[in-house]
Amino acid sequence: GVVLRLAMGFTMIWLAVTEKALNPRVSEAVVIDFGLESVIPVSSAMWVFSVGVIELAVGLVLVLGLFTRTFAFIAFVVLTLSFFYFKEDVAGHVTFFGTLLIMMITGAGQGSLDAWIANRTRGVAGTAAPYGTQAC
């Protein structure tokens, strides 16, 4: 789980930086082509900026291993819904689905903030581990 979590997190950070921050024109063209400005009425530049910030934030949270199961579930749902809207081929994204599913099942693993919180919380008598964590 740890390697997959880090790989997914760094991939999202990479996409936020390279596709949204450094080369926004391509992403803006996608926003315009799919008419996303009519879904949420902001400019294509604001769409790309917002998606980039979200990708960067989720990537950082995954790298840190904070609320991993929750963020993996949310990303899984968003990815699934985007296929219905964009009508894209799912086969090209099977690895993302698989990675998110594994993170939902296994959690963040060792070396994560989730594990640190669980270990710290376990020290308090009568307190359950936080949601989305597992005892390490």
Phi and psi in degrees as a GROMACS rama.xvg file:
@    title "Ramachandran Plot"
@    xaxis  label "Phi"
@    yaxis  label "Psi"
@TYPE xy
-63.7456  -46.3924  VAL-2
-63.3952  -42.8282  VAL-3
-64.7015  -41.8028  LEU-4
-60.9006  -47.4058  ARG-5
-65.128  -41.4893  LEU-6
-62.2752  -45.1566  ALA-7
-65.876  -42.8335  MET-8
-61.9486  -48.6807  GLY-9
-67.4583  -31.5856  PHE-10
-64.1188  -43.9841  THR-11
-65.3508  -39.7924  MET-12
-62.9705  -44.6226  ILE-13
-59.0305  -45.9608  TRP-14
-64.4028  -40.3505  LEU-15
-61.369  -42.1859  ALA-16
-75.939  -51.8549  VAL-17
-76.3661  -39.993  THR-18
-92.3945  -28.9625  GLU-19
-101.726  -45.9038  LYS-20
-83.6506  -46.8446  ALA-21
-87.5435  -22.9559  LEU-22
-139.478  61.6577  ASN-23
-69.9269  -21.2861  PRO-24
-60.0445  -40.797  ARG-25
-64.2265  -45.5047  VAL-26
-66.8852  -36.6797  SER-27
-62.8858  -37.6384  GLU-28
-62.6973  -38.1053  ALA-29
-63.731  -43.8769  VAL-30
-58.712  -44.8847  VAL-31
-68.7998  -45.9495  ILE-32
-58.7017  -37.8946  ASP-33
-92.6969  2.19261  PHE-34
64.8961  33.3495  GLY-35
-69.9425  -19.9378  LEU-36
-64.8136  -22.8772  GLU-37
-84.5688  -19.4095  SER-38
-75.5202  -51.7669  VAL-39
-125.891  111.609  ILE-40
-74.4636  74.8065  PRO-41
-132.274  165.435  VAL-42
-65.1823  160.62  SER-43
-62.3457  -35.0662  SER-44
-63.7997  -40.9454  ALA-45
-68.346  -36.9262  MET-46
-57.1188  -51.6894  TRP-47
-63.9871  -43.2018  VAL-48
-60.2618  -46.4284  PHE-49
-63.4277  -45.3904  SER-50
-63.7148  -39.2737  VAL-51
-62.2866  -43.214  GLY-52
-63.6219  -42.5028  VAL-53
-64.6017  -46.0157  ILE-54
-59.9707  -42.3802  GLU-55
-63.7828  -45.8168  LEU-56
-63.8439  -46.4416  ALA-57
-65.0123  -40.1197  VAL-58
-59.4719  -45.2377  GLY-59
-63.7007  -42.0872  LEU-60
-63.0402  -40.3087  VAL-61
-67.3593  -41.8313  LEU-62
-60.88  -41.5757  VAL-63
-72.6393  -22.7218  LEU-64
75.1329  43.8744  GLY-65
-109.584  123.062  LEU-66
52.6008  44.3271  PHE-67
-59.6868  -47.9967  THR-68
-61.7835  -41.0317  ARG-69
-64.2734  -48.5272  THR-70
-67.3422  -35.3887  PHE-71
-64.2526  -40.5419  ALA-72
-64.0086  -47.1656  PHE-73
-60.823  -45.3947  ILE-74
-62.8143  -38.7433  ALA-75
-61.6337  -45.1096  PHE-76
-65.5501  -45.9222  VAL-77
-62.1335  -43.6518  VAL-78
-62.1051  -43.1893  LEU-79
-62.4264  -47.5403  THR-80
-64.462  -34.6376  LEU-81
-64.8306  -29.9555  SER-82
-68.6277  -34.1628  PHE-83
-69.5761  -38.0014  PHE-84
-75.5306  -48.0757  TYR-85
-84.6032  -13.691  PHE-86
56.483  41.1409  LYS-87
-86.8144  164.812  GLU-88
-74.6946  123.796  ASP-89
-72.0554  -29.4385  VAL-90
-56.3888  -35.3388  ALA-91
-70.1851  -13.4525  GLY-92
-117.395  15.2954  HIS-93
-58.732  -37.3723  VAL-94
-63.9412  -36.6488  THR-95
-64.8905  -45.3503  PHE-96
-58.8004  -47.337  PHE-97
-62.0413  -44.0785  GLY-98
-63.6555  -44.9722  THR-99
-63.8778  -39.9531  LEU-100
-62.7757  -44.2219  LEU-101
-61.9664  -41.7079  ILE-102
-65.9793  -34.5072  MET-103
-65.1131  -36.8803  MET-104
-80.0216  -46.7321  ILE-105
-92.3796  -19.872  THR-106
80.4552  -164.735  GLY-107
-80.5925  -29.4586  ALA-108
83.219  -173.6  GLY-109
-65.8388  158.589  GLN-110
71.3617  25.2283  GLY-111
-122.633  161.328  SER-112
-66.923  -32.036  LEU-113
-58.4029  -45.6406  ASP-114
-66.4473  -40.5323  ALA-115
-62.5074  -44.9059  TRP-116
-63.1325  -43.6724  ILE-117
-61.7981  -43.9963  ALA-118
-65.5325  -39.233  ASN-119
-69.9138  -40.9059  ARG-120
-69.4758  -35.5347  THR-121
-61.0023  -25.7211  ARG-122
-72.3363  -16.5424  GLY-123
-90.4252  118.919  VAL-124
-59.9169  133.278  ALA-125
77.8997  11.2441  GLY-126
-108.571  130.336  THR-127
-80.3457  157.441  ALA-128
-66.2123  148.271  ALA-129
-61.1405  153.756  PRO-130
-57.6579  138.563  TYR-131
86.2047  8.31734  GLY-132
-120.585  165.904  THR-133
-133.826  151.181  GLN-134
-63.633  136.042  ALA-135
